[in-house]
Amino acid sequence: MARAVLHIGTHKTGSTTFQDMMAHNARDLARRGVFYPKVGKNAGHHGLVGDWNPHLPEMYHWRYGSVGTLKRLAADHARQDGVMILSTEELSRAEAGRSPDLGVIRDLLSGFDRVDVVCVLREQWQFLQSVWLEVSRQREPWPPTWTANGAMGTDQAEGLWVDYSRLYDSLLAVFPADRIHFLDFDRARKSAGGLVPAILRAAGLPDHPPLKDVHGGHSNPSPPALPSWIAAQVDRPEPPGPGLVTVMQEAFCRHFGHNVRSCLFTREEMARLKQHFGHRNAEFQERLATVQPGFALSVTEPPEGTVFRDDMTEEVWIACLTALRQARRS
């Protein structure tokens, strides 16, 4: 049987780690009938959406385009036993003018005996914080309050689905319900072997041997939350460099203690996010009960002692700005 699996993210749920490890182990995987094609210069298959997303960075576009490359991949793999896995979080994007035509992609893969979709989800406050931190590396992000309010008002953030029922609807319009497999991020990374084996199990590869790690098994980790937010305020409208974030992190730790965790949101914003999306998640899980019984999105709390944005007193700001002045003098 020839199968195709689309791993569609979502963003900030270990997708880069999965892609890097699959690419790093591609030869060994191929010997076992699992094909992770090398297309373009990157481990992720972001060029899958290039024909529909004119804003995709040029480095991700494929020589033969999305459609042309999919035709070639199908010709190579749809007539042989095995599993071809394609992975890009851009397949889960919601924003009009940047989201791919999943129906066309499905049709181009119709030569396979079966096409499955695997999607990893995480609780919304964690997701929103990680997305904000990723954006802050590239450009000036929206204020955190706007991010929280916008997500609750529009079901999206940065063109990504935050109400997972809306994402599910977009997938159901193209794929049968029993071909869509959701994973909870926190449970998956705590499961046997961690996140990557959990994704492979969801893809129908439960007995696959361990893969060799790359980047210590953690690619593209998020920077610290509040130190990154402080750095973004200091260098706005330009994105802060990693050196500035490090200076802010060191000052932050001197004030609050080493190994302290921080949260981008205030306590009030956190409570509203949990209440709003808690109801949405319950409805989503109820919809999945008949096809994926037992699925539940983890309800997570910041660790005890976490510093929230409303803990940023004048004293903290003075400590951080003093550290910045000293760093720029040295």
N, C-alpha and C positions, 0 to 999 in steps of 0.2 A: 504494500500500500504506500502511495506517495501522499504525504501530508505537508501542508504549509501552516506555519504558526506565525501570527503577527503579535509581537510583544509591543504594546502601545504605550508603555509608561505606567502611570502618569509621570509628569515632571516631578523631580525631587523625591523620587521613591527608589533610588538605587539603580536607575536605568543606565547611567554611565558605567557603573561598576559591572553590571550585567554585560553590557556591550564590550567593555574592555576584556573581561574574562573570556567571553565567547570568542572574540577575535584572537586572543592570545593562545587559546586551546583549539583553534579551528582545525588544524591538521589531525590531532587525535580524535576530535569529534567526528570528522569526516570518515575516519576508519571504522567508526561505529554506526555509520548511517545517519549522522546528524550534521547537516550542512548549514554553516553560518557563512554566507558569501562575503567575500571582500569586494566591495564596490566603492570606488572613490578612495579618498585619502583618510577617512575616519572609520573608527570602529562601529559607530552607530550608522544606521541606514537612513539618515535624515533626508537624503535625496529622493526618498519615496514620495515626498510631498512637494518636490521642487516644481512640478508642472502646475501646481495650484497655489503656491505661495511665492509671490514675487519678492517678498521681503526676506526670504531665506538667504543667509550669507552665501556668497559665491562659492566659497570653499566646499559647501555641502552639495552643490549641484552636480549631477551626473552627466557624463559625456553624451549618453543617448537619452537623457531625460528620464522621468519617472516611468512613463508608459513604455518607452523603448527598452529600458533596462528590465522591467518586469517581464516583458515578452521574452527576452533572452534568458532570464532566470527560470521562467516556466518551461521553456524549451529544454533547458539543461536538467531540470529536476523533477518535472511533473510526470515523467514516464519511468521513473526508477523508484524502487523501494527506499524509504527513508523519510526523514523530516527536514524540511528547510525552514529555518527560523530567521525572520526579519525583525529588526528591533529599532524603533524610533518613537520617542515620546511625542513627536510632532503629529503622529496619527490620532492623538486624543485631543488635539487643539479644537477649541470651540469657535474662535473668532472668524466671522465671515471675511472672505478674501484671503485667509491664511490656512483654513482647514482643508484637508484633502477630500477628494471625491471617493469615499470608501466603496461606493457601488462600482466604480470603474476598476478600482484595485481588486475587488472581489472577482469581477468578471475576468480580469487578466489572470487570475489564479484558478480559474474554473477547471483547468486541466488536472489539477490535483484531486485526489479522491476525497479529501476533506481539508477544510480551512478552519482553524481555530484562532480565537483572539484571547490573549492573556493581558490582564490589566491590574496593576497594583495601586491600591488606594491607601491614603492615610487620613487621620482625623484633620478636620479643616483648619484648626488654629495652627497645627504643625505645618501643614501644607502651605498656608498663606505666609507664614513666617519664612519658610525656606525659599519660596518663590520671591518674596520681597528681597531677601538677602542675595539671591542670584542676580536679580535685576540691578541691585545697588552696585554690583561689580562692573556694570556696563554703562549705566546712565543714572541720572537722578531719579529715584523712585518716588512714587506717591507717598504722602505722609501715612504712617501706619493707621491712623484713624480713618482716613479715606479708604484705605485698603480694606479694612474690616467692614465699614459701612457699605462700600461698593459691592463687596462679595455678597452681603446679605440682601442687597437691593436688586442685583442683576444676576445672581447665580454664577458670576464669572469673576476672575481676577487675572489681569494681564492676558486676556483672551483665552483663559483656561477654565474648564468647568469646575465649579466648587460644589454645586449641587449634583451629586453623583447620579441621581435619577435622570437628570438631563443628559448626562453622558451615556447612560444606559439606553435612553430613547434613541440617541443618534446611532448607536451600534445595532439596536434591534431593527432599525429601518433597513439594515443591510444583511445582518447575520442572524441565523436561528438562535434562540435563547440558549439551547444546549451546547452551542459552540463558543459561548462567551464565558470566560472564567475570571472571576475577580479574586484577588488576594488582598489580605490585610497586611499592610507594611510592617507593623510592629510584631505581629505574630510570625510573619514570614522570616524576618531577620533573626528571631529568637528560636526558630525551628531547627531541626537537625541539619547541620551543615550551613545554615544561614540563608540569606536571601536568594542567592543564585540557584542553589539546588531546589528551593521552594518554587521558583519560577519554572524550572525544568519539570518538576513534578506536575505543576498545573498544565504544562504543555504536553503531558502524557508520557513523560520520560522518567518514571519513578525510580528506576534502578541504575541510573547513570553513575559511573564512578566519579570521585571528586575531581574537580578541575584545579589546575595550578593557578595560584593567586597572582594577581598583578596589582601594583600599587598598594600592597598590603591588604588587598580585598576591599579597599574603600577608595573609589575614585570620586573626585569632585565633591568633597565634603563641604557643608555650609560653614561659613565663618561665624564667629561668636555674634550673638544677636545685638545686644545693646552697644558694645564697642563699635560694631559696624554702623549702627544708627548714629552714634556720636560722630564718627568719622565722616559719615555722609553729610551731617549738618555743617561740619567744619569746612569741607571742600566743595560744598554745593556752589554752582550747579554741576561741577565736574564729579565723576565717580571717584571715590577715594582709592588711593593705591594700597596694596597690602601692607606696606611699611607703616602707613598711618594707622591702619586698623590694629597692627601689632602694638604700636605705642599706646593707643587707647585701651587695648586689652590689658597691657601691663599696668597702666594707671588704675584701671577698673579693678583688677585683682588686688593691687596694693590697698585699695580702699575697702573692698568688700571681702577680701580673702581669696586665696588661691583655690582653683577648681570650682569657683562659684559659677552657677548657671544663670543665664539671663533670658528674659522674654521680651519680645518686641512690643507686645501689647500691654495696656494697663489692665488692672484686675477687672475693672468694669467692662472693658472691651472683651476680655476673655469670657466673662460670664455671659455676655450677650451672644457671642459666637457659639458657645457651647449650647445655649438654650435654643437658638435659631436652628443650627445645623443638627442638633440632637434629634429634633422632631423630623427633619428631612431624612436623616440617616435611618431612623426607625421605619419610615415609609419605604425607603429603598430596600432595606433588609427584608421587609415583608414581601415586597415584589419578588425578591430572589428566592424566597423560601421553597417554592416548588421545584426550581431547577438547580439551586445550589444550597440545599438545606445545611444549616449550621454556620453559614457565613455571617459574620458580625464584624463591624468596624470597631477597632479598639477605642475605648474611651480613656484618654491619657491625661495625666495631670503633670504640670511642671514639678520637678523634684523639690522637696522641702528646702527652703532657703533660697529659692530662685528670686532674682532681682527683677522686678517688673519696671516698665517704663515710668510709672508714677512714683517709683522710688528714686528717680533722678532729681535729687535736691540741688540747691545752689552749691553746696559743699562738694558734691560729686563733680559738677561741671568745673569748678575751680581746680580740683585735683587733676582732671583730664587736660584742661587747657594749660595748666602749669607744666605738665609732662610734655605737652606738645611744644611749648616754648623752649623747654630745655633740649628737646630732641632736635629742634631746628637750629639751635645755637651750636650744637656739637658737630 
